[in-house]
């Protein structure tokens, strides 16, 4: 009787291993020079869903940049669970290849609000590349404002100029809904925060932004 109970378990293990190997083989197809093969592999992996995630996470660390790029995009197409997908995509924001950093950012934007908590955490990452690309993605996603705006405002004092520049751009992208938070930042005791808030208001450039005390 005990042997009979083990048979379904063994069959399941074999099937799972088979799916894992299939997913790895499909990810390897992203390195093909044949666009049709790459497209077919992508479609199949998306259809596999969560069963493909481990192979795709490995793909974003592959030495082949084409595999890394396509793995990132397919992960965003699968999307869930966010707790597994998003951290892997955030890691691409520090990729040595600029095209892959851009793809990682676009992929995170494609996920939208489920990516926001992880992107906010990424604003404190050790890597400046991750921080600036996370800020950019948050500006493009734009909601929920009550969590995104405070995180961006506090990052206006990042030690890296390029990060601060991308935070300003994110706030400008959000536009008018960011005005109240930026106007409040003008009252900060931190001169760097006040200066960057003034720049963001200037770049937003609406009549309301121009009517703030710093622009009169």
DRENTIVEX-11291 format. One line per 10 residues: their letters; for each residue x, y, z of N, C-alpha, C. Coordinates in steps of 0.1 Angstrom, whole numbers, plus 5000, padded with zeros to 4 digits. Example, Ala and Ser with C-alpha at 12.3 -4.5 7.8 and 13.67 -1.06 7.14 Angstrom:
residues 2
AS = 5132 4943 5078 5123 4955 5078 5132 4967 5078 | 5128 4978 5071 5137 4989 5071 5129 5000 5079
***
This chain:
residues 216
XXXXXXXXXX = 5008 4988 5000 5000 5000 5000 5009 5013 5000 | 5020 5012 5008 5028 5024 5009 5035 5026 4996 | 5039 5015 4989 5045 5017 4975 5036 5023 4965 | 5023 5020 4967 5013 5026 4958 5011 5041 4960 | 5013 5045 4972 5012 5059 4976 5024 5067 4970 | 5035 5060 4969 5048 5067 4965 5048 5069 4950 | 5040 5061 4942 5040 5062 4928 5035 5076 4923 | 5024 5081 4928 5020 5095 4923 5030 5106 4927 | 5037 5104 4938 5047 5114 4943 5059 5113 4933 | 5063 5101 4929 5074 5100 4920 5071 5106 4906
XXXXXXXXXX = 5059 5103 4902 5054 5108 4889 5054 5123 4889 | 5050 5129 4900 5049 5143 4901 5063 5149 4901 | 5073 5143 4908 5087 5147 4908 5093 5147 4894 | 5090 5136 4887 5095 5135 4873 5089 5146 4864 | 5076 5148 4865 5069 5158 4857 5075 5172 4860 | 5077 5175 4873 5082 5188 4877 5096 5190 4872 | 5104 5180 4873 5118 5181 4868 5117 5183 4853 | 5108 5176 4846 5107 5177 4832 5103 5192 4828 | 5094 5198 4835 5090 5212 4832 5101 5221 4835 | 5109 5218 4846 5120 5227 4849 5131 5226 4838
XXXXXXXXXX = 5134 5214 4833 5143 5213 4822 5138 5219 4809 | 5125 5218 4807 5119 5224 4795 5120 5239 4795 | 5118 5245 4807 5119 5259 4809 5133 5264 4806 | 5143 5257 4811 5157 5261 4810 5160 5260 4795 | 5156 5250 4788 5159 5249 4774 5152 5260 4766 | 5140 5264 4770 5134 5275 4763 5141 5288 4765 | 5145 5290 4777 5153 5303 4780 5166 5303 4772 | 5172 5292 4771 5184 5291 4762 5181 5295 4748 | 5169 5293 4743 5165 5296 4730 5166 5311 4727 | 5165 5319 4738 5166 5334 4737 5180 5338 4731
XXXXXXXXXX = 5189 5329 4732 5202 5332 4726 5203 5329 4711 | 5193 5324 4705 5192 5320 4691 5193 5332 4682 | 5199 5330 4671 5199 5341 4660 5186 5341 4652 | 5177 5331 4655 5165 5329 4648 5153 5336 4655 | 5148 5347 4650 5138 5355 4657 5125 5347 4660 | 5122 5338 4651 5110 5330 4652 5111 5321 4664 | 5123 5314 4665 5125 5305 4677 5125 5313 4690 | 5130 5325 4690 5130 5333 4702 5116 5337 4706 | 5108 5341 4696 5094 5344 4698 5086 5332 4703 | 5088 5321 4697 5081 5309 4702 5084 5305 4716
XXXXXXXXXX = 5097 5306 4719 5102 5303 4733 5095 5313 4743 | 5095 5325 4739 5088 5335 4748 5074 5332 4750 | 5066 5329 4740 5052 5326 4741 5050 5314 4750 | 5058 5304 4748 5056 5291 4756 5059 5294 4770 | 5070 5301 4773 5073 5304 4787 5062 5312 4794 | 5057 5322 4787 5046 5330 4793 5034 5320 4796 | 5031 5311 4787 5020 5302 4789 5023 5292 4801 | 5036 5289 4803 5040 5281 4815 5038 5288 4828 | 5038 5301 4828 5036 5309 4840 5046 5307 4851 | 5041 5305 4863 5050 5304 4875 5060 5293 4874
XXXXXXXXXX = 5057 5282 4866 5066 5271 4864 5079 5275 4857 | 5079 5286 4850 5090 5291 4842 5099 5301 4850 | 5094 5306 4861 5101 5317 4868 5115 5314 4872 | 5117 5302 4878 5131 5299 4882 5141 5300 4871 | 5137 5294 4859 5146 5294 4848 5148 5308 4843 | 5138 5316 4843 5139 5330 4838 5147 5339 4848 | 5146 5336 4861 5155 5343 4871 5169 5340 4868 | 5172 5327 4865 5186 5324 4861 5190 5331 4848 | 5180 5332 4839 5182 5339 4826 5187 5353 4828 | 5182 5360 4838 5186 5374 4839 5200 5376 4844
XXXXXXXXXX = 5206 5365 4848 5220 5365 4852 5229 5358 4842 | 5224 5354 4830 5232 5347 4820 5243 5356 4814 | 5253 5350 4810 5264 5358 4804 5260 5364 4790 | 5250 5358 4784 5245 5363 4771 5235 5375 4773 | 5238 5387 4769 5229 5398 4771 5216 5397 4765 | 5215 5390 4754 5202 5388 4747 5193 5379 4756 | 5199 5369 4762 5191 5360 4771 5187 5368 4783 | 5196 5377 4789 5192 5385 4800 5180 5394 4797 | 5181 5401 4785 5171 5410 4781 5157 5404 4779 | 5157 5392 4772 5144 5386 4769 5138 5379 4782
XXXXXXXXXX = 5147 5374 4791 5143 5368 4803 5136 5379 4812 | 5141 5391 4812 5135 5402 4820 5121 5405 4815 | 5120 5406 4802 5107 5409 4796 5097 5399 4799 | 5100 5386 4797 5091 5375 4799 5087 5374 4813 | 5096 5377 4823 5092 5377 4837 5081 5388 4839 | 5083 5399 4833 5072 5410 4835 5059 5406 4829 | 5060 5398 4818 5047 5393 4812 5040 5383 4821 | 5048 5375 4828 5042 5365 4837 5037 5373 4849 | 5045 5381 4855 5041 5391 4865 5039 5386 4879 | 5034 5374 4881 5031 5370 4895 5038 5356 4897
XXXXXXXXXX = 5042 5354 4910 5040 5363 4922 5051 5374 4922 | 5046 5386 4925 5055 5397 4925 5067 5396 4934 | 5066 5388 4945 5077 5386 4954 5088 5379 4948 | 5086 5371 4938 5097 5364 4931 5101 5372 4918 | 5091 5377 4911 5094 5384 4898 5101 5397 4900 | 5096 5406 4908 5101 5420 4909 5116 5421 4914 | 5120 5414 4924 5134 5415 4928 5143 5411 4917 | 5140 5401 4909 5148 5397 4898 5149 5408 4887 | 5138 5415 4885 5138 5426 4875 5146 5438 4881 | 5145 5440 4894 5152 5451 4900 5167 5449 4898
XXXXXXXXXX = 5172 5436 4899 5186 5433 4898 5191 5437 4884 | 5182 5438 4874 5187 5441 4860 5189 5456 4859 | 5185 5464 4869 5186 5479 4868 5201 5482 4870 | 5209 5473 4874 5224 5475 4876 5232 5467 4866 | 5225 5462 4856 5232 5454 4845 5243 5462 4838 | 5254 5457 4835 5264 5464 4828 5260 5469 4814 | 5250 5463 4808 5245 5466 4795 5234 5477 4796 | 5235 5488 4791 5225 5499 4792 5212 5494 4786 | 5212 5487 4775 5199 5482 4769 5191 5474 4779 | 5198 5466 4787 5192 5457 4796 5186 5465 4808
XXXXXXXXXX = 5194 5475 4812 5189 5484 4823 5176 5490 4819 | 5176 5495 4806 5163 5501 4801 5152 5491 4800 | 5155 5479 4796 5145 5469 4795 5140 5465 4809 | 5149 5464 4819 5144 5462 4832 5135 5472 4837 | 5138 5485 4835 5129 5496 4839 5116 5495 4832 | 5116 5493 4819 5103 5492 4812 5095 5480 4817 | 5102 5469 4819 5095 5457 4824 5088 5460 4838 | 5095 5467 4846 5089 5471 4859 5077 5480 4858 | 5078 5489 4848 5067 5498 4845 5055 5490 4840 | 5058 5480 4832 5048 5471 4827 5040 5464 4838
XXXXXXXXXX = 5047 5461 4849 5041 5454 4860 5032 5464 4868 | 5036 5477 4868 5027 5487 4875 5028 5486 4890 | 5016 5488 4896 5015 5490 4911 5021 5479 4919 | 5020 5466 4915 5026 5455 4923 5041 5457 4924 | 5048 5464 4915 5062 5466 4916 5066 5478 4926 | 5056 5486 4929 5059 5499 4937 5066 5497 4950 | 5061 5488 4959 5068 5486 4972 5083 5482 4970 | 5086 5474 4960 5099 5469 4958 5108 5480 4952 | 5102 5488 4944 5110 5500 4938 5113 5510 4948 | 5103 5512 4958 5106 5521 4969 5118 5516 4977
XXXXXXXXXX = 5118 5503 4980 5129 5498 4987 5142 5500 4980 | 5141 5498 4966 5153 5500 4958 5159 5514 4958 | 5151 5524 4962 5156 5537 4963 5167 5538 4974 | 5169 5528 4982 5179 5527 4993 5190 5517 4989 | 5190 5512 4977 5200 5502 4973 5214 5508 4973 | 5224 5500 4975 5238 5504 4974 5242 5509 4961 | 5236 5503 4950 5240 5507 4936 5232 5520 4932 | 5240 5530 4928 5233 5542 4923 5225 5539 4911 | 5230 5530 4902 5222 5527 4890 5208 5521 4893 | 5208 5513 4904 5195 5508 4908 5186 5519 4913
XXXXXXXXXX = 5192 5528 4921 5184 5539 4927 5178 5548 4916 | 5187 5552 4907 5182 5561 4897 5171 5555 4887 | 5174 5542 4884 5164 5536 4875 5151 5532 4882 | 5152 5530 4895 5140 5528 4903 5132 5541 4904 | 5139 5552 4906 5132 5565 4906 5125 5567 4893 | 5131 5565 4882 5125 5567 4869 5113 5559 4867 | 5114 5546 4871 5102 5537 4870 5091 5541 4878 | 5094 5546 4890 5083 5550 4899 5075 5562 4893 | 5083 5572 4887 5077 5583 4880 5068 5579 4869 | 5072 5569 4862 5064 5564 4850 5051 5556 4855
XXXXXXXXXX = 5052 5549 4866 5041 5542 4871 5031 5552 4877 | 5036 5560 4886 5028 5572 4891 5018 5570 4902 | 5014 5558 4904 5004 5555 4914 5008 5542 4922 | 5004 5542 4935 4996 5551 4943 5005 5563 4948 | 4999 5575 4946 5007 5587 4949 5010 5588 4964 | 5002 5583 4972 5004 5585 4987 5016 5577 4992 | 5021 5567 4984 5033 5560 4988 5045 5564 4979 | 5043 5567 4966 5053 5571 4957 5059 5585 4960 | 5050 5594 4962 5055 5608 4964 5064 5610 4976 | 5060 5605 4988 5070 5607 5000 5083 5600 4997
XXXXXXXXXX = 5083 5589 4991 5096 5582 4988 5104 5590 4978 | 5099 5595 4968 5106 5603 4959 5111 5616 4965 | 5103 5623 4973 5107 5635 4979 5119 5633 4988 | 5118 5622 4996 5130 5619 5005 5142 5616 4998 | 5141 5611 4985 5153 5607 4978 5159 5619 4970 | 5153 5631 4971 5158 5643 4965 5172 5647 4971 | 5175 5641 4983 5188 5644 4989 5198 5632 4988 | 5195 5623 4978 5205 5613 4975 5219 5618 4973 | 5229 5611 4978 5243 5616 4976 5248 5617 4962 | 5241 5610 4953 5245 5610 4939 5237 5620 4931
XXXXXXXXXX = 5244 5628 4923 5237 5638 4915 5228 5632 4905 | 5232 5621 4898 5224 5615 4888 5211 5609 4894 | 5212 5604 4906 5200 5599 4912 5190 5611 4915 | 5195 5622 4920 5187 5633 4923 5181 5638 4910 | 5188 5638 4899 5183 5643 4886 5172 5634 4882 | 5173 5621 4883 5162 5612 4879 5150 5613 4888 | 5152 5616 4901 5141 5618 4910 5133 5631 4906 | 5140 5641 4903 5134 5653 4898 5126 5650 4885 | 5132 5642 4876 5125 5639 4864 5112 5631 4867 | 5113 5622 4877 5101 5614 4880 5090 5623 4886
XXXXXXXXXX = 5094 5632 4894 5084 5642 4900 5078 5650 4889 | 5086 5655 4879 5081 5662 4868 5071 5654 4860 | 5074 5641 4858 5065 5632 4851 5052 5631 4858 | 5052 5630 4871 5040 5630 4878 5032 5643 4877 | 5040 5654 4877 5034 5667 4874 5026 5673 4885 | 5014 5678 4882 5006 5686 4891 5003 5679 4904 | 5000 5666 4904 4997 5659 4916 5009 5659 4926 | 5021 5662 4921 5033 5663 4930 5035 5677 4936 | 5027 5687 4932 5029 5700 4937 5029 5702 4952 | 5018 5697 4958 5016 5699 4972 5028 5694 4980
XXXXXXXXXX = 5033 5682 4976 5044 5676 4983 5057 5684 4981 | 5059 5689 4969 5071 5697 4966 5070 5711 4973 | 5058 5717 4974 5057 5729 4981 5060 5728 4996 | 5055 5716 5001 5058 5713 5015 5073 5712 5017 | 5080 5706 5008 5095 5704 5009 5102 5717 5009 | 5096 5728 5004 5103 5741 5004 5104 5746 5019 | 5097 5740 5028 5098 5744 5042 5107 5736 5050 | 5114 5727 5043 5123 5718 5050 5135 5725 5055 | 5141 5720 5066 5154 5725 5072 5166 5722 5063 | 5164 5712 5054 5175 5707 5046 5176 5716 5033
XXXXXXXXXX = 5187 5723 5032 5189 5732 5020 5189 5724 5007 | 5195 5712 5007 5196 5704 4995 5182 5700 4991 | 5173 5696 5000 5160 5692 4997 5152 5704 4991 | 5154 5716 4998 5147 5728 4993 5151 5731 4978 | 5164 5730 4976 5169 5734 4962 5164 5724 4952 | 5164 5711 4955 5159 5702 4945 5144 5703 4943 | 5137 5706 4954 5122 5708 4952 5120 5720 4943 | 5128 5731 4945 5126 5743 4937 5129 5739 4922 | 5139 5731 4920 5142 5727 4906 5130 5719 4900 | 5124 5710 4908 5113 5702 4903 5101 5711 4899
XXXXXXXXXX = 5098 5721 4908 5087 5730 4906 5090 5738 4893 | 5102 5743 4892 5106 5750 4880 5104 5742 4867 | 5108 5729 4868 5106 5721 4856 5092 5717 4853 | 5084 5716 4863 5069 5713 4861 5063 5725 4854 | 5067 5737 4858 5064 5749 4851 5050 5754 4849 | 5040 5748 4856 5026 5752 4855 5025 5766 4863 | 5014 5773 4860 5012 5786 4868 5012 5784 4883 | 5006 5773 4887 5006 5770 4902 5020 5768 4907 | 5028 5760 4899 5042 5758 4904 5050 5771 4904 | 5047 5780 4894 5054 5792 4894 5050 5802 4905
XXXXXX = 5038 5800 4910 5033 5809 4920 5038 5806 4934 | 5046 5795 4936 5051 5792 4949 5061 5803 4954 | 5064 5804 4967 5072 5814 4972 5086 5815 4965 | 5092 5804 4961 5105 5804 4956 5105 5810 4941 | 5093 5811 4935 5093 5815 4921 5086 5829 4919 | 5083 5835 4930 5076 5848 4929 5087 5859 4927
***
